[in-house]
Amino acid sequence: MKKEYWFILIAYIAMQLSSIIGVPLLILTGTFFGHSLEEMEILAVPYWIVISFTITFIIILVLLRKEMKAIPELRDTPSTPATIMWAIGGIFLAFFSQTVAANIEIWLGIDMGSENTQDILNLIRAFPAVIIVSSILGPILEEIVFRKIIFGSLHKHLNFFLSAIISSIIFSLAHMEVEHTLLYTAMGFTFAFLYVKTKQIIVPIFAHVAMNTIVVILQLNQEKILNWLEELEKLQAFIGGIL
């Protein structure tokens, strides 16, 4: 594994653990400047998430700057139209794999409620800038760490299936929802497939970003959507009664 990749892994792990120090430090700083303790206890976590993810994102971009400047081997990658098709199709493929995994979990009697998703939504409501992390920075970092580095390194020594399964399980465990291991593993497997198929990390990044963005928007507007569906149902019933 490249030296830069080890630094990226260290930076990512440090970011995940940084809240142990960062959150109390923000609470202390905020109260020092006159904010109430109650206010800082609510805002410190989302503030630190935005700060830590942004710093880590910049660090990783710096570490990968040489690779980003390098000219890719075009003969081994799909054409631009094909890449766009894979990127867009990857969104549907990711949702399909998630749906299949979710149905299997329901069949196994696993509650479909995701504590991780609810926590993210609550953080967004407290500090809307968190949506940048959940929808953009987070997916980009995850694809670089779990697909480009971990999966890519494993795939040099193992076949696709084993490499994808191992990296996807690690991806799942990083979300700290063991009960939804199948769900996260299915998503990780899908993104690994997109990466191998196109040999371009931008494809799974695009699919992951789009998927997270759609989920967050739907979740935040769930009540409005339900009300709209109810109104639509009433309208259909009214039209049906006339006909």
C-alpha positions in Angstrom: 0.0 0.0 0.0 1.2 3.5 -0.8 2.6 5.7 2.0 -0.1 8.3 1.2 -2.8 5.7 1.7 -1.6 4.8 5.2 -1.7 8.5 6.0 -5.3 8.8 4.7 -6.4 5.8 6.8 -4.8 7.4 9.9 -6.4 10.7 9.2 -9.8 9.0 8.7 -9.6 7.0 11.9 -8.4 10.1 13.8 -11.4 12.0 12.5 -13.8 9.3 13.7 -12.2 9.5 17.2 -11.6 13.2 17.3 -15.0 14.0 18.8 -13.8 12.6 22.1 -11.6 15.7 22.4 -13.2 18.1 19.9 -16.8 18.2 21.3 -15.8 18.9 24.9 -13.4 21.5 23.6 -16.1 23.3 21.6 -18.5 23.2 24.6 -15.8 24.8 26.8 -14.9 27.4 24.1 -18.6 28.3 23.5 -19.4 28.7 27.2 -16.2 30.8 27.6 -17.5 33.2 25.0 -20.9 33.6 26.6 -23.1 30.8 25.1 -25.2 28.7 27.5 -24.1 25.2 28.4 -27.4 23.8 27.1 -27.0 25.5 23.7 -23.4 24.3 23.3 -24.4 20.7 24.2 -26.8 20.8 21.3 -24.5 22.5 18.8 -21.1 21.1 19.7 -21.6 17.7 18.0 -22.9 19.0 14.6 -20.3 21.8 14.7 -17.5 19.4 15.3 -18.7 17.0 12.6 -18.6 19.8 10.0 -15.2 20.9 11.2 -13.5 17.5 11.4 -14.9 16.2 8.1 -13.8 19.4 6.3 -10.3 19.3 7.7 -10.0 15.6 6.9 -11.3 16.2 3.4 -8.7 18.8 2.8 -5.9 16.6 4.2 -6.9 13.7 1.9 -7.1 16.0 -1.2 -3.6 17.2 -0.4 -2.3 13.6 0.0 -4.0 12.6 -3.3 -3.0 15.6 -5.3 -0.3 13.7 -7.3 -2.8 11.0 -8.3 -5.4 13.6 -9.3 -2.9 15.3 -11.5 -1.9 12.0 -13.2 -3.3 11.2 -16.6 -5.5 8.1 -16.3 -5.0 5.1 -18.6 -7.9 5.8 -20.9 -7.8 2.4 -22.7 -8.7 0.6 -19.5 -11.7 2.9 -18.7 -15.1 3.3 -20.3 -15.8 6.2 -22.6 -17.2 9.4 -21.1 -20.8 8.5 -22.1 -20.5 5.0 -20.7 -19.0 6.4 -17.5 -22.0 8.8 -17.2 -24.4 5.9 -17.8 -22.7 3.8 -15.1 -22.7 6.7 -12.6 -26.5 7.4 -13.1 -27.3 3.7 -13.3 -25.3 3.1 -10.2 -27.8 5.2 -8.2 -30.6 2.8 -9.2 -28.3 -0.2 -8.6 -27.5 1.0 -5.1 -31.2 1.6 -4.2 -32.0 -1.9 -5.6 -29.4 -3.6 -3.6 -30.4 -1.7 -0.5 -34.1 -2.7 -1.1 -33.2 -6.4 -1.5 -31.1 -6.3 1.7 -33.8 -4.4 3.6 -36.4 -7.0 2.6 -34.1 -9.8 3.8 -33.6 -8.0 7.1 -37.4 -7.6 7.5 -37.8 -11.4 6.8 -35.2 -12.1 9.5 -37.2 -9.9 11.9 -34.7 -7.0 12.1 -36.3 -3.6 12.8 -35.8 -1.4 9.8 -35.4 1.8 11.8 -31.8 3.2 11.5 -30.5 5.0 14.6 -27.6 6.3 12.5 -30.0 7.9 10.0 -32.1 9.4 12.7 -29.1 10.8 14.5 -27.9 12.4 11.2 -31.4 14.0 10.6 -31.5 15.4 14.1 -28.0 16.9 13.6 -29.1 18.5 10.3 -32.1 20.0 12.0 -29.9 21.4 14.7 -27.2 22.7 12.3 -28.3 22.5 8.6 -24.6 22.6 7.4 -24.3 19.0 8.5 -26.2 18.1 5.2 -22.9 18.9 3.4 -21.2 16.2 5.4 -23.9 13.6 5.1 -24.6 14.1 1.4 -21.2 15.1 0.0 -18.1 15.0 2.2 -19.0 11.8 4.0 -19.7 9.7 0.9 -16.6 11.0 -0.9 -14.3 10.1 2.1 -16.0 6.7 2.5 -15.4 5.9 -1.2 -11.8 6.9 -1.1 -11.2 5.0 2.2 -13.3 1.9 1.7 -13.3 1.4 -2.0 -10.2 3.1 -3.4 -7.8 2.2 -0.6 -9.2 -0.9 1.3 -11.0 -2.6 -1.5 -8.3 -1.6 -4.0 -5.5 -3.0 -1.9 -7.3 -6.2 -1.2 -8.2 -6.7 -4.9 -4.6 -6.8 -5.8 -4.2 -10.0 -3.9 -7.8 -11.5 -3.8 -10.6 -12.0 -6.3 -13.4 -9.5 -6.6 -15.9 -11.3 -4.4 -13.6 -11.7 -1.4 -12.2 -8.2 -1.7 -15.7 -6.7 -2.0 -17.1 -8.7 0.9 -14.3 -8.0 3.3 -14.1 -4.2 2.5 -17.9 -4.0 2.6 -18.1 -5.7 6.0 -15.5 -3.2 7.3 -17.6 -0.4 5.7 -20.6 -1.7 7.6 -18.8 -2.0 11.0 -17.7 1.6 10.6 -21.3 2.7 10.7 -21.7 1.0 14.1 -25.0 -0.6 13.4 -24.3 -4.3 13.6 -28.0 -5.2 13.1 -27.8 -3.7 9.7 -24.6 -5.3 8.6 -26.3 -6.9 5.6 -27.7 -3.6 4.4 -24.4 -1.7 4.6 -22.5 -4.7 3.1 -24.9 -4.8 0.1 -24.3 -1.1 -0.5 -20.6 -1.5 -0.1 -20.6 -4.4 -2.5 -22.5 -2.4 -5.1 -20.1 0.5 -4.9 -17.1 -1.9 -5.2 -18.7 -3.4 -8.3 -19.1 0.1 -9.8 -15.5 0.9 -9.1 -14.2 -2.3 -10.7 -16.5 -2.0 -13.7 -15.4 1.5 -14.5 -12.0 1.7 -12.9 -12.9 5.3 -11.8 -13.6 6.2 -8.2 -15.7 9.1 -9.3 -18.5 6.7 -10.4 -19.2 5.1 -7.0 -18.6 8.6 -5.4 -21.4 10.0 -7.7 -23.8 7.2 -6.9 -23.1 7.3 -3.2 -23.5 11.1 -3.0 -26.7 11.0 -5.0 -28.1 8.2 -2.9 -27.4 9.9 0.4 -28.7 13.2 -0.9 -32.0 11.6 -2.1 -32.5 9.8 1.2 -31.8 12.9 3.3 -34.2 15.0 1.3 -37.0 12.4 1.4 -36.5 11.9 5.2 -36.5 15.6 6.0 -39.7 16.1 3.9 -41.4 12.9 4.9 -44.4 14.6 6.5 -44.9 16.9 3.4 -44.7 13.9 1.1 -47.2 11.9 3.1 -49.6 14.9 3.1 -49.2 15.2 -0.6 -49.9 11.5 -1.1 -53.0 11.8 1.0 -54.3 14.8 -1.0 -53.5 12.9 -4.2 -55.5 9.9 -3.0 -58.4 12.1 -2.1 -58.3 13.7 -5.6 -58.2 10.3 -7.2 -61.2 9.2 -5.1 -63.1 12.3 -6.1 -62.4 11.9 -9.8 -63.3 8.2 -9.5 -66.6 9.1 -7.9 -67.4 11.5 -10.7 -66.6 9.0 -13.4 
